[in-house]
Amino acid sequence: MLLISLVVNFLIGIMNFLEYLLIGYIILGWFVFFGAIKDRDGVFFKVYVFLMSKIEPLLGYIRRYLPTVAGLDFSPLVVFVGLHFAKVIIIRIFFIIANG
């Protein structure tokens, strides 16, 4: 049971980390888009590029199946909702196993 608990906590931790990376990517993307981050050699832009390299493959996969609507990209929202449902499913399965 302890091993299952450790695996569940590890998976939830990874999903939370992905959510934080996605939030950082979105916020820094707004700053770049609106011109608040203009220095391409600055620290914030390098962090943005790093986050883009980690998050964009996942968002690109979603964008293949979900087109933009009126110029809005809903792929980050789909990833957030998917991560949330995955966490709920993992936690419910763990409780079923633990109490079953």
Secondary structure, DSSP 8 states (H G I E B T S, - for coil): -HHHHHHHHHHHHHHHHHHHHHHHHHHHHHHHHTTS---TTSHHHHHHHHHHHHHHHHHHHHHHHS--BTTB--HHHHHHHHHHHHHHHHHHHHHHHHH-
